[in-house]
Amino acid sequence: MNVSPSSILITGAGSGIGAGIARELAHAGHHVIVTDLAIEAAQSIASEIIEAGGQAVAASLDVTSQASVDQLLDNLDRAPDVLINNAGIQHVARLEEFPIEQWDQLVQIMLVGVARLTRALLPDMRETGFGRIINIGSIHSLVASAYKSAYVAAKHGLIGFSRVLALETADTDITINTICPTYVKTPLVEKQIADQARVHGISEDEVVDTIMLKPMPKGVFISMEELGGICQFLISPVARNITGQAIVVDGGWTVQ
């Protein structure tokens, strides 16, 4: 599979899945723009990539702020070919105990922020006649779990958003897809383990075994190499007719 080097903007890339995908795509020869609300975290990942021989720059980005998006794009040497919408947070609580401000924050970051950044980059993609938009969804884009109402609502929304944008960009070589993995061992998931243990009244080991891995027939966490490889495929010319799709990476969870 021949994939020309691209300029790839990744949100929430200072840690977790975003950082892992940035490393994988930089290793494959792409130039990555590592963005995060925490600029120090973004700079650390970019420096690590550069030290390993890759190409990267770091930038501060708040996906809930149009001013922050505008400033980032004004400061870039050229518009990115590829956008990977990854920024996200989690909060685990019953709805009646879920602060509504925090509920709104999750949706603002993981759904409205995706629309904001996609909207900002689309004109340049249309002008060049090429673009790839990859949303990092979740198994929770397809199924629900108790105590995650805001997260599940936002991740479900990504699929509907992608389907609409796939139709709106069908007249040019732009695609938009949502990768839907089950659990990846990241700091966000590590925190979820503790939160789930508290809410369910079980041990952290039981959370991993019964809540996270038991629904997956393959019974293993998803790796960064898998997610990076799927992104690499979706960027490539052979994926030009894959658009508006949910790429499900769930170890067999949803086939049962």
Secondary structure, DSSP 8 states (H G I E B T S, - for coil): ------EEEETTTTSHHHHHHHHHHHHTT-EEEEEESSHHHHHHHHHHHHHTT-EEEEEE--TT-HHHHHHHHHHSSS--SEEEE---------GGGS-HHHHHHHHIIIIIHHHHHHHHHHHHHHHHTEEEEEEE--GGGTS--TT-HHHHHHHHHHHHHHHHHHHHTTTTEEEEEEEEE--B-SHHHHHHHHHHHHHHTS-HHHIIIIIIITT-TT---B-HHHHHHHHHHHHSGGGTT--S-EEEESTTGGG-
